[in-house]
């Protein structure tokens, strides 16, 4: 049987489509990505990271406070910190490569992400630093490295700090800022 040029093109396209479908089926069969312990509660919001990190690479700096001074500096109020990373895209995942927590002196306190994960469209992951954990001090921060498939998609990253001292409750938020990578 002889295959003409048009038939060969159709045959190649059919082979390519079959390969893509088989790859998608294998990923679906594998189920959701295994979430690192720091973000285990958000396993449904992530998928396996890409084999290569291509696209727009970014870094976001998020100032947070595990403690603040009150009453003229004589009282320290400790806060719990929740870092939230949102994917605002309806169609494409965003890969999070690194979530690192630094103290007031700029020293690394903890690496929260051992390997890259991809946040599904409209998905969110969070990292929590508990109220009794004051290792970050008065001027802690998170650094989040990420890769986006296009320049129009960037993660929305913010932190919420909560505390109570006596009968008073305290809360405030901090928005991440894109910095050089």
Order of alpha helices (4+ residues) and beta strands (2+ residues): alpha-beta-beta-beta-beta-beta-beta-beta-beta-beta-beta-beta-beta-beta
